[in-house]
Amino acid sequence: MKTELIVASLSGVAALASVAYSAQANRKNSLLQDELTRQQAEHDRIRERQDVMSRFRDPLLWAAFDLQPRLFNIIGQGFLRVYFSEPQDRRYAVCSTLHVLAEYLGWVEILRRRISFLDLGNQEAPWC
């Protein structure tokens, strides 16, 4: 009878150890799964942010590239004096300048609207 009691006791201790180990393993597995889910969500947010920025960056840069020399010519190179002397040149200068300005402001507005609904992360701006 003593042998059966020892075997039963050892079996109970082994079962309790197995339950404790299983619970600890399940807890670790749950924590790792939560961490993986959080990392995947963060990765998806970063990828979406980069996708939006890359989609609008090039057109915005081209519009700024077109606007910059026009502003430089208006301010420092006598653009108005040269192109406002003839009516045909004046019409071209006004329409072309308005087009370049509208193109730039249009891309800025598109980007502004798109960014207002996008999570850009939780980093503080350097000027705050």
PyMOL commands that set and color helices and strands:
alter all, ss='L'
color gray80, all
select helices_A, chain A and resi 2-76+79-83+87-116
alter helices_A, ss='H'
color red, helices_A
deselect
rebuild
show_as cartoon
